[in-house]
Amino acid sequence: MDNATAVVGVCAVVGGLVFWVADRPWAAVVFRWVPPVLFVYYLPSVLVSLHVLPRQSEGYIWMREVLLPFSLFLLLSTTDLRAVLRVGPKALSVMLAGSVGVIVGGPVAYLLTRSWLPEEAWQGLAALAGSWIGGSGNFAAVKEAVGAPDALVGPLIIVDTAIAYTWMGVLLFLARYQAELDRWNRADTTLLTKLIEKLEQEKKVAPAEVTVPGMLLLIGFGLTGAVGSRRLGEAVYGRVEPWLEQAFPLMAGVFSSYTWMVLVLTTAGAILSLTPVRRIERLGASRLGYSALYVFLASLGAKADLSGLAAAPALLLTGVIWMLIHVLFISTAARWLRAPVLLAAAGSQANIGGVATAPVVAAAYHPMMAPLGLLLGIAGYLIGNYGALLCAAFLRYIA
């Protein structure tokens, strides 16, 4: 199969089937341990080996150039930035400390293990930084922005999943001992009551109403944002890159035209989220955005060369060191700010797991705190591209 439209269609079917099966009760025993995103990634690889999908296709290029920006623009434009800012300085401070831990931890871990890593590993680690500051959407965006080789994607997916889901298990286990941990930390738990009151006010959100006119509006809006960001990113790149080559040669190549597109798109989406445009969520914007994102993730699996798995042990060690640095940063911040362990756990998972798993961890500590996890996950998503690209600059400098 080499028809671009057919390739996109197969990737969409793979993503849809995986998430449909994941919702079936009889599949719970499998998906309790293995996240659906792994199947979305690896099933296209199987289809490539069976010659159902090609390793290279114009369809993959289209998904990279159009579908990914389309999904990110929809998701960012529907972010409730005001609600994130109202959560409170302590919650955001702890979460941001974890983000700094990811930004700093990547270069430190790379310095300690780079003799065992391939030469282009810094690009893959930059993509992993995107995943660990907000989730898989940032991984995909930063991966393309820094030009991480497809051969590294497979091992990085394994490292990301192994470490992130192990850490999530630790956080869930610690929920049983949060009272003891809060006493040891001398935490001010009165903040929890205030957070609950704020979150009660945020519950009044109209359910999405999916209609044909609404879908057409969302498609037009998303494509306009994607193409407009691409054009503006290319214009900025054409002016800035020659200057970077002269003034900061080590930065040349990090800020590619795709990088500028990501930055323009992220900034535009964040600004629009502060306007009435955010109401398009009622039309089903986030559903459409996530659907497009998972189709793109399926395309990554089809393009990946899994022969790079030989580098997985060294990448795994790098990831473990990296995660320990993140934990050190977020634990120190929680201790200094006297923040409840709930905020530390939700803030950490908002970074490492993103919007999909942060609510689960927060709810394990208090049933009313699931929305808090979601809001912190959105905050991580907003800063993920910026933080990961900053981490990429540090990695490129020491590479």
Residue pairs with C-beta under 8 A, 6 or more apart in sequence:
1 7
1 10
1 51
1 52
1 53
1 54
2 54
2 57
3 59
4 57
4 58
4 59
4 62
5 59
6 59
7 53
7 54
7 57
7 58
7 59
7 60
7 299
7 302
8 59
8 62
8 63
8 67
8 295
8 299
10 44
10 47
10 52
10 53
11 44
11 53
11 59
11 63
11 295
11 296
11 298
11 299
11 302
12 291
12 295
12 298
14 40
14 43
14 44
14 47
14 298
15 40
15 291
15 294
15 295
15 297
15 298
18 36
18 39
18 40
18 43
19 36
19 40
19 294
21 27
21 31
22 31
22 36
35 161
35 165
37 136
37 161
37 294
37 297
38 157
38 161
40 294
40 297
40 298
40 301
41 154
41 157
41 297
41 298
41 300
41 301
41 304
42 301
43 298
43 301
44 53
44 298
44 299
44 301
44 302
45 154
45 301
45 302
45 304
45 306
47 53
47 302
48 54
48 55
48 302
53 302
54 302
55 302
55 303
55 305
56 303
57 302
59 299
60 299
60 302
60 303
63 295
63 296
63 299
64 144
64 296
64 299
65 230
66 223
66 226
66 227
67 292
67 295
67 296
68 140
68 141
68 144
68 292
68 293
68 296
69 225
69 226
69 227
69 229
69 230
69 261
69 262
69 265
70 222
70 223
70 225
70 226
70 289
70 292
71 137
71 222
71 288
71 289
71 290
71 291
71 292
71 293
71 296
72 137
72 141
72 262
72 265
72 266
72 269
72 289
72 293
73 221
73 222
73 225
73 226
73 229
73 265
73 268
73 269
73 289
74 218
74 221
74 222
74 225
74 285
74 286
74 288
74 289
74 292
75 137
75 269
75 285
75 286
75 289
75 290
75 293
75 381
76 265
76 266
76 268
76 269
76 270
76 272
76 273
76 381
76 382
77 221
77 225
77 268
77 269
77 272
77 273
77 277
77 278
77 280
77 285
78 273
78 278
78 280
78 281
78 285
78 286
78 289
79 269
79 270
79 273
79 278
79 378
79 381
79 382
80 202
80 273
80 278
80 375
80 378
81 270
81 273
81 274
81 382
82 274
83 202
83 375
84 92
84 375
84 376
84 378
84 379
84 382
85 92
86 198
87 195
87 198
87 372
87 375
87 376
88 191
88 194
88 195
88 198
90 191
90 337
90 339
90 343
91 191
91 195
91 339
91 343
91 346
91 347
91 372
91 376
92 376
92 379
93 333
93 337
93 339
94 330
94 333
94 334
94 337
94 339
94 343
94 344
94 347
95 343
95 346
95 347
95 348
95 350
95 351
95 376
95 379
95 380
96 347
96 383
97 329
97 330
97 332
97 333
97 334
97 347
98 326
98 329
98 330
98 333
98 347
98 348
98 350
98 351
98 352
99 133
99 351
99 380
99 383
99 387
100 329
101 325
101 326
101 327
101 328
101 329
101 330
102 129
102 132
102 133
102 322
102 326
102 351
102 387
102 391
103 129
103 133
103 387
103 388
103 390
103 391
103 394
104 325
104 329
105 321
105 322
105 323
105 324
105 325
105 326
105 329
106 125
106 126
106 128
106 129
106 322
106 391
106 394
106 395
107 391
107 394
107 395
107 398
108 321
108 322
108 325
109 125
109 318
109 319
109 321
109 322
109 325
110 117
110 121
110 122
110 125
110 318
110 395
110 398
110 399
111 398
112 318
112 321
113 314
113 317
113 318
113 321
114 121
114 399
116 314
116 317
117 311
117 314
117 315
117 318
118 152
118 308
118 311
119 399
120 148
120 149
120 152
121 152
121 311
121 315
121 318
122 392
122 395
122 396
122 398
122 399
123 146
123 147
123 148
123 149
123 152
123 392
123 395
124 143
124 148
124 149
124 152
124 153
124 155
124 156
124 315
125 318
125 391
125 395
126 142
126 146
126 148
126 388
126 389
126 391
126 392
126 395
126 396
127 139
127 142
127 143
127 146
127 148
127 153
127 156
127 388
128 139
128 156
128 159
128 160
128 319
128 322
129 142
129 387
129 388
129 391
129 392
130 138
130 139
130 140
130 141
130 142
130 143
130 384
130 385
130 388
131 138
131 139
131 160
131 164
131 354
132 160
132 164
132 322
132 326
132 351
132 352
133 351
133 380
133 383
133 384
133 387
133 388
134 350
134 351
134 354
134 355
134 377
134 380
134 381
134 382
134 383
134 384
135 353
135 354
135 355
135 356
135 377
135 380
135 381
135 384
136 293
136 297
136 354
137 293
137 354
137 381
137 384
138 354
138 381
138 384
138 385
138 388
139 160
140 293
140 296
140 297
140 300
141 262
141 385
142 148
142 262
142 384
142 385
142 388
142 389
142 392
143 153
143 300
144 258
144 262
145 256
145 258
145 259
145 262
145 385
145 389
145 392
146 254
146 256
146 259
146 389
146 392
147 253
147 256
147 258
148 156
149 308
150 300
150 303
150 304
150 305
151 304
151 305
151 307
151 308
152 308
152 311
153 300
153 301
153 303
153 304
154 301
154 304
154 305
154 306
154 308
154 309
155 308
155 309
155 311
155 312
155 315
156 315
158 309
158 312
158 316
159 312
159 315
159 316
159 318
159 319
160 319
162 316
162 319
163 316
163 319
163 320
163 323
164 352
164 353
167 323
167 327
167 348
167 352
168 349
168 352
168 353
168 357
168 360
168 361
171 345
171 348
171 349
171 361
171 364
172 360
172 361
172 364
174 181
174 341
174 345
175 345
175 361
175 364
175 365
178 340
178 341
178 342
178 365
181 187
181 341
182 189
182 340
182 341
185 334
185 335
185 338
185 339
185 340
185 341
186 338
187 334
187 338
187 339
187 340
187 341
188 338
188 339
188 340
189 340
191 339
191 340
191 343
192 340
192 342
192 366
192 369
195 369
195 372
196 366
196 368
196 369
199 368
199 369
199 371
199 372
202 371
202 375
203 371
205 281
206 282
207 282
208 281
208 282
208 283
208 284
208 286
208 287
209 282
209 283
209 284
210 283
210 284
210 287
211 283
214 283
214 284
215 283
215 284
215 288
217 280
217 283
218 280
218 283
218 284
218 285
218 288
219 288
221 280
222 285
222 288
222 289
222 292
225 265
225 268
225 269
226 265
228 268
229 261
229 264
229 265
229 268
230 261
232 260
232 261
232 264
233 257
233 258
233 259
233 260
233 261
233 262
233 263
233 264
233 265
234 257
234 260
234 261
236 260
236 264
237 255
237 256
237 257
237 259
237 260
238 257
240 255
240 260
241 252
241 255
241 256
241 257
244 251
244 252
244 255
245 252
250 396
250 397
251 393
251 396
253 396
254 389
254 392
254 393
254 396
255 389
259 389
262 385
262 389
263 385
263 386
263 389
266 382
266 385
266 386
270 382
272 278
323 352
326 348
326 351
326 352
327 348
330 344
330 347
330 348
331 344
333 339
333 344
334 341
334 343
334 344
341 365
342 362
342 365
342 366
342 369
345 361
345 362
345 364
345 365
346 358
346 361
346 362
346 365
346 369
346 372
346 373
346 376
347 376
349 357
349 358
349 360
349 361
349 362
349 373
349 377
350 358
350 373
350 376
350 377
350 379
350 380
351 380
353 361
353 377
354 377
354 380
354 381
355 374
355 377
355 378
355 380
355 381
356 377
357 377
358 373
358 374
358 376
358 377
358 380
359 370
359 371
359 373
359 374
359 377
360 370
360 373
361 373
362 369
362 370
362 372
362 373
362 374
362 376
363 369
363 370
363 373
